[in-house]
Amino acid sequence: MEPNYDKIIVLIIVFVASFLTWKIIKDFYITKFHRVFAHLIAVITSSFMLLSTMFLFLPKNYQRGISPDVEITSVSIITVIAMVFVIYVFFKYIPERNK
């Protein structure tokens, strides 16, 4: 059995990005809506982040059993960091600056 370090790294990146998205969105909407609705919006948003980041790491010509399951590229990692940063700016930095 060969270790699947690339899959582990991709899963860590995907789960951290999804968790940060959930936390930022929940903290923003909890001041505006009830806790349940804020949590529901945050879960839906973080689910979309999970799916979109997983799609970033898929190989271009994926064939099951032949090609690797994930490809770690610098463009994918930079894209994930940029997406989380934009969410942070829109939901944390800009509303706090306007107060």
C-alpha positions in Angstrom: 0.0 0.0 0.0 1.4 3.3 -1.0 0.5 6.3 1.2 -1.9 8.8 -0.4 -0.3 12.0 0.9 -1.7 14.1 -1.9 -5.3 13.0 -1.1 -4.7 13.8 2.6 -3.3 17.3 1.8 -6.2 18.1 -0.5 -8.8 16.9 2.1 -7.1 19.1 4.7 -7.2 22.1 2.4 -10.8 21.5 1.4 -12.0 21.0 5.0 -10.2 24.1 6.3 -11.5 26.2 3.6 -15.1 25.0 4.2 -14.8 25.4 8.0 -13.4 29.0 7.6 -16.3 29.8 5.2 -18.8 28.4 7.6 -17.4 30.4 10.5 -17.2 33.7 8.7 -20.7 33.3 7.2 -22.2 32.2 10.5 -20.6 35.1 12.5 -21.9 37.6 9.9 -25.5 36.3 9.8 -25.9 35.6 13.5 -26.3 39.3 14.1 -29.0 39.7 11.5 -31.1 36.4 11.8 -31.9 33.8 14.3 -29.2 31.3 15.2 -30.8 28.5 13.3 -31.2 30.5 10.1 -27.6 31.8 10.3 -26.3 28.3 10.8 -28.4 27.0 7.9 -27.1 29.7 5.6 -23.5 29.0 6.7 -23.9 25.2 6.2 -25.2 25.7 2.6 -22.5 28.2 1.8 -19.7 26.0 3.2 -21.1 23.0 1.3 -20.7 24.9 -1.9 -17.2 25.8 -0.9 -16.4 22.2 -0.2 -17.7 21.1 -3.7 -16.0 23.9 -5.6 -12.7 23.3 -3.9 -12.9 19.6 -4.6 -13.5 20.3 -8.3 -10.4 22.5 -8.3 -8.2 19.6 -7.4 -9.7 17.1 -10.0 -7.4 16.2 -12.9 -8.3 17.6 -16.2 -8.6 14.2 -18.0 -9.7 12.0 -15.1 -10.1 8.3 -15.8 -11.0 6.1 -12.9 -8.2 3.7 -11.9 -5.8 5.1 -14.5 -5.1 8.7 -13.6 -4.5 10.1 -10.1 -7.6 11.0 -8.1 -6.4 14.5 -7.2 -3.8 16.9 -8.6 -2.2 19.5 -6.3 -1.3 22.5 -8.3 -0.2 25.9 -7.2 -3.1 27.5 -9.2 -5.6 25.5 -7.3 -4.1 26.3 -3.9 -3.9 30.0 -4.8 -7.5 29.9 -6.0 -8.7 28.4 -2.7 -6.8 31.0 -0.7 -8.3 33.8 -2.9 -11.8 32.5 -2.5 -11.5 32.4 1.3 -9.9 35.8 1.4 -12.7 37.4 -0.7 -15.3 35.8 1.6 -13.4 37.2 4.6 -13.2 40.7 3.1 -16.9 40.8 2.1 -18.3 39.4 5.4 -15.8 40.4 8.0 -13.7 43.4 7.0 -16.1 45.6 5.1 -19.1 45.4 7.5 -16.8 46.2 10.5 -15.2 49.1 8.7 -18.6 50.7 8.0 -19.6 50.8 11.7 
